[in-house]
Each structure stands twice: as structure tokens, then as C-alpha cells.
Amino acid sequence: MAKSDATRRGAQLEHLAQVHALSRAIASAISAIEKNDLQQLETNLYLQEATCTLLAGSKAALHATTNSTARPNTVADDSSDRQLLQEIRQAYTGLAQVNRAYAALLKRVRKSAALIAALYRSQGAGYDRGSSALSQRQSWPGQVSIEV
């Protein structure tokens, strides 16, 4: 019984560590976007993928270990299990918060990139011509068209 309890507890601790690692990888990716550091972002995306794969496997193993383990109900075991499960839930809550911030940041980045691309496309034809870009008709969203 003690070995199966130790195995279960080890699986729970490993799962908790992986959830924390994923949260750190996402926070690092947010930092990389803010710093415009493509190499750090790519590294963190790889870490996120690897950690998610590990989490999926450990979550399945965690459920299998928890469901198949018949253990005596001692107060110390229940208390430590409850505490560890509470830590796992808190880690998932923190992960959800970081995930929401990450999703919001990616949404803003996507919009900014689309605006920059649209601006570049609209002005791209003017770069090859001999006339000045200022002499062309300019129109911005929410503004009245003007002749310069």
C-alpha cells in the first residue's frame, strides 16, 4: 500500500510541476512578445508544446493511478492528499489566468500585425512610382479623405 501511495503522490507532484512549468513557459512567451524577441518566443512555444504533451500523459496516468489505488483512509493521508490536490487546483487557476492574458495579447498582436500589413500593402505601390507619397489621396479609417 505504501508503494502505491508513494507512486500516486509522485505522479501528483510531477503533474503539479508540469502545470507550473507550463505557466512559466507562457509567461516567458508573453515577455518575449513584449521584447520582440523571436528566438525566445520560438523556444517558449516549443516548451509549451512539449509540456502540454507531458501534461496530457501525466493527467491520464494520474487518473489511472488515483482510480486504481485502493488505500486505507487515514487522516494524515487524506489531509496531505487534499492539500496537494488543492495546490494542483490553484496551479490550474493560475495557468488559466496566464492563458487569458496570453490570448488577449495574441489577439492584440494579430490586430496590430494586420494593420501594419494593410498599411504596407496600401503604400507599397506608391514606393515604386516617381511621385511623392504625400501627393496621393490619403484615407484612414474613421477620417475624412483629404487631398494633399
C-alpha positions in Angstrom: 0.0 0.0 0.0 2.8 2.4 0.9 4.4 1.9 -2.5 1.2 2.7 -4.4 0.6 5.8 -2.3 4.1 6.9 -2.9 3.6 6.3 -6.7 0.3 8.2 -6.7 1.8 11.1 -4.7 4.9 11.2 -7.0 2.6 11.3 -10.0 0.6 14.2 -8.4 3.8 16.1 -7.6 5.1 15.6 -11.2 1.8 16.8 -12.6 1.9 19.9 -10.4 5.5 20.6 -11.5 4.4 20.4 -15.2 1.5 22.8 -14.7 3.9 25.3 -13.1 6.3 24.7 -15.9 3.6 25.5 -18.5 2.6 28.6 -16.6 6.3 29.8 -16.6 6.7 29.0 -20.4 3.6 31.0 -21.2 4.7 33.9 -19.0 8.1 33.8 -20.8 6.4 33.8 -24.2 4.4 36.9 -23.2 7.7 38.5 -22.2 9.3 37.5 -25.5 6.4 39.1 -27.4 6.7 42.3 -25.4 10.5 42.4 -26.0 10.0 41.5 -29.7 12.4 38.5 -29.2 11.5 36.0 -31.9 14.1 33.4 -30.8 12.9 33.4 -27.2 9.3 33.2 -28.4 10.1 30.2 -30.6 11.9 28.5 -27.7 8.9 29.1 -25.4 6.4 27.8 -27.9 8.4 24.6 -28.2 8.5 24.3 -24.4 4.7 24.9 -24.3 4.1 22.1 -26.8 6.4 19.7 -25.0 4.9 20.5 -21.6 1.3 20.1 -22.9 2.2 16.7 -24.3 3.7 15.7 -20.9 0.7 17.1 -19.1 -1.7 15.1 -21.2 0.2 11.9 -20.5 0.6 12.6 -16.8 -3.0 13.6 -16.4 -4.1 10.2 -17.8 -1.6 8.4 -15.6 -2.7 10.5 -12.6 -6.4 9.5 -13.1 -5.4 5.8 -13.7 -3.3 5.8 -10.5 -5.9 7.6 -8.4 -8.7 5.4 -9.6 -6.9 2.1 -9.3 -5.3 2.7 -5.9 -7.1 1.2 -3.0 -5.7 2.8 0.1 -6.7 3.0 3.7 -8.4 6.2 4.7 -6.1 7.7 7.3 -6.5 11.3 8.4 -2.8 12.1 7.5 -3.2 10.7 4.0 -6.5 12.5 3.4 -5.1 15.7 4.7 -1.9 15.6 2.6 -3.9 14.4 -0.5 -6.4 17.2 -0.1 -3.6 19.8 0.3 -1.8 18.5 -2.8 -5.0 18.4 -4.8 -5.7 22.0 -3.6 -2.3 23.0 -4.8 -2.9 21.4 -8.2 -6.3 23.3 -8.5 -4.6 26.5 -7.6 -1.9 25.9 -10.2 -4.6 25.3 -12.8 -6.3 28.5 -11.7 -3.0 30.4 -12.2 -2.5 28.8 -15.5 -6.0 29.8 -16.7 -5.2 33.4 -15.7 -1.9 33.5 -17.6 -3.6 31.8 -20.5 -6.3 34.5 -20.7 -3.6 37.2 -20.6 -1.7 35.4 -23.3 -4.8 35.0 -25.5 -5.6 38.7 -25.1 -2.0 39.7 -26.0 -2.1 37.4 -29.1 -5.3 39.0 -30.2 -3.8 42.5 -29.9 -0.7 41.3 -31.7 -2.7 39.8 -34.5 -4.7 43.1 -35.0 -1.5 45.2 -35.0 0.2 42.9 -37.5 -2.9 43.1 -39.7 -3.0 46.9 -39.6 0.7 47.1 -40.4 0.4 44.7 -43.3 -2.6 46.6 -44.6 -0.7 49.9 -44.3 2.3 48.4 -46.1 0.1 47.0 -48.9 -1.7 50.2 -49.4 1.5 52.2 -49.6 3.6 49.6 -51.3 2.6 50.6 -54.8 3.5 54.3 -54.1 7.1 53.4 -53.3 7.9 52.4 -56.9 6.4 55.4 -58.5 8.3 58.7 -59.1 5.6 60.9 -57.4 5.7 61.6 -53.8 3.5 59.6 -51.4 2.2 62.9 -50.0 0.7 64.0 -53.3 -1.6 61.0 -53.2 -5.0 60.8 -51.7 -4.9 59.6 -48.1 -7.8 58.0 -46.2 -7.7 56.4 -42.8 -10.5 54.6 -41.0 -12.7 57.0 -39.2 -11.3 60.0 -41.0 -12.5 62.1 -43.9 -10.5 61.7 -47.2 -8.3 64.6 -47.9 -6.3 65.8 -50.9 -2.7 66.9 -50.0 
